[in-house]
Amino acid sequence: MIEITNFRDNLLLTISAIPMGYGLCVALSGGDKSRIGAVALGQPRPVVSATRRISAITSVLGVVGHHEDHIARMMAARLASILNVVVSVSCGIPMEGATEMDVEDIRETVLGMTEDLIDEIAFRRSVPTVGHSALAAPSLG
């Protein structure tokens, strides 16, 4: 498991990532009342162009009254397209009473943490291992 933590004001945010075959299961939690507010699934797909880049198709399920759906979608899409693996993201951060500025600050903090997770996985992919690596990216065709 890979864990990335960061503080946003008095809120401790934690990303926990577990490699699952050629996929990644990610949980984002925060505060002392973590819950499931949204779940996103990102699936890599090639972009139809000469750039040969990878994009992602992302689906989201959100709990009514919660606001984590945008964060879960952003994380799943970014991780799937950069890492070239299927990614599930479960997101639960208590945001009662949060202003739009608070939510934007949390989103920016989570975006930075997501980039830290990408960097950690890239590093682990670069280290030679014996046998199959769960963090290895599959070929898309």
C-alpha positions in Angstrom: 0.0 0.0 0.0 1.1 3.5 -0.7 0.0 6.4 1.6 0.2 10.1 0.9 -0.9 12.6 3.6 -1.2 16.3 3.8 -2.8 19.0 5.9 -5.3 21.6 4.8 -5.8 24.0 7.7 -6.8 21.6 10.5 -8.0 18.9 8.1 -5.7 15.8 7.7 -6.1 14.4 4.2 -5.0 10.9 3.4 -4.7 9.0 0.1 -4.3 5.3 0.4 -3.6 3.3 -2.8 -3.5 -0.4 -3.2 -2.3 -2.0 -6.5 -4.7 -4.6 -7.7 -3.2 -6.5 -10.7 -3.1 -4.0 -13.5 -5.3 -1.6 -11.6 -5.2 0.7 -8.6 -7.7 1.0 -5.8 -7.5 4.5 -4.1 -9.3 5.9 -1.0 -9.2 9.6 -0.2 -10.3 10.4 3.4 -10.2 13.4 5.6 -11.0 14.5 9.1 -12.4 12.5 11.9 -15.7 11.7 10.2 -14.5 10.1 7.0 -17.3 8.5 4.9 -18.0 7.5 1.3 -19.3 10.5 -0.5 -18.4 9.5 -4.1 -16.8 6.7 -6.1 -15.2 7.2 -9.5 -13.9 4.6 -12.0 -11.3 5.8 -14.5 -10.4 3.6 -17.5 -7.5 4.5 -19.8 -8.0 4.8 -23.5 -5.8 6.0 -26.4 -6.5 9.4 -27.8 -7.3 9.3 -31.5 -4.5 11.5 -32.8 -0.9 11.4 -33.8 0.3 12.2 -30.3 -0.3 8.6 -29.1 -1.3 10.0 -25.7 -3.6 8.2 -23.2 -6.8 9.7 -22.0 -9.4 8.3 -19.6 -13.1 7.6 -19.5 -14.5 8.3 -16.0 -17.8 7.3 -14.4 -18.9 8.7 -11.0 -21.5 7.6 -8.4 -22.2 10.2 -5.7 -24.1 10.1 -2.5 -26.9 12.6 -2.5 -26.0 15.8 -0.6 -22.2 15.2 -0.7 -19.8 17.2 -2.7 -16.8 14.9 -3.4 -17.9 13.8 -6.9 -15.7 16.4 -8.7 -12.7 15.5 -6.6 -13.2 11.7 -7.2 -13.6 12.3 -10.9 -10.5 14.5 -11.2 -8.4 11.9 -9.3 -9.6 8.9 -11.3 -9.2 10.6 -14.6 -5.7 11.9 -13.8 -4.4 8.6 -12.4 -5.9 6.4 -15.1 -4.6 8.6 -18.0 -1.1 9.1 -16.6 -0.5 5.6 -15.1 -2.4 3.8 -17.9 -4.3 1.5 -15.5 -7.9 1.2 -14.4 -8.4 3.2 -11.2 -11.2 3.2 -8.6 -11.3 6.2 -6.3 -13.5 6.3 -3.1 -13.6 9.8 -1.7 -15.0 11.0 1.6 -14.1 14.3 3.1 -16.4 16.1 5.6 -17.2 19.5 4.1 -20.1 20.7 6.2 -20.0 24.5 6.3 -17.2 24.7 3.8 -17.2 27.8 1.5 -16.5 27.6 -2.2 -13.0 28.8 -1.4 -12.5 26.0 1.1 -13.6 23.4 -1.4 -11.3 24.9 -4.0 -8.4 24.8 -1.5 -9.1 21.2 -0.7 -9.3 20.3 -4.4 -5.9 22.0 -5.0 -4.3 20.2 -2.1 -5.7 16.8 -3.3 -4.5 17.6 -6.8 -0.9 18.0 -5.4 -1.3 14.8 -3.4 -2.4 13.0 -6.6 0.7 14.2 -8.3 2.8 12.9 -5.4 1.1 9.5 -5.8 1.9 9.4 -9.5 5.5 10.3 -8.7 5.7 7.5 -6.1 4.3 4.9 -8.5 6.6 6.1 -11.3 9.5 5.6 -8.9 8.4 2.1 -7.9 7.9 1.2 -11.6 11.6 2.2 -12.2 12.9 -0.1 -9.5 13.8 -3.6 -10.9 11.6 -6.3 -9.3 11.6 -10.0 -9.5 8.5 -11.4 -11.2 5.3 -9.6 -11.9 4.9 -6.0 -10.7 1.4 -5.0 -9.7 2.2 -1.4 -10.6 3.3 -2.2 -14.2 1.2 -0.6 -16.9 -0.4 -2.9 -19.4 -0.3 -2.3 -23.1 -3.5 -0.9 -24.6 -3.2 -2.7 -27.8 
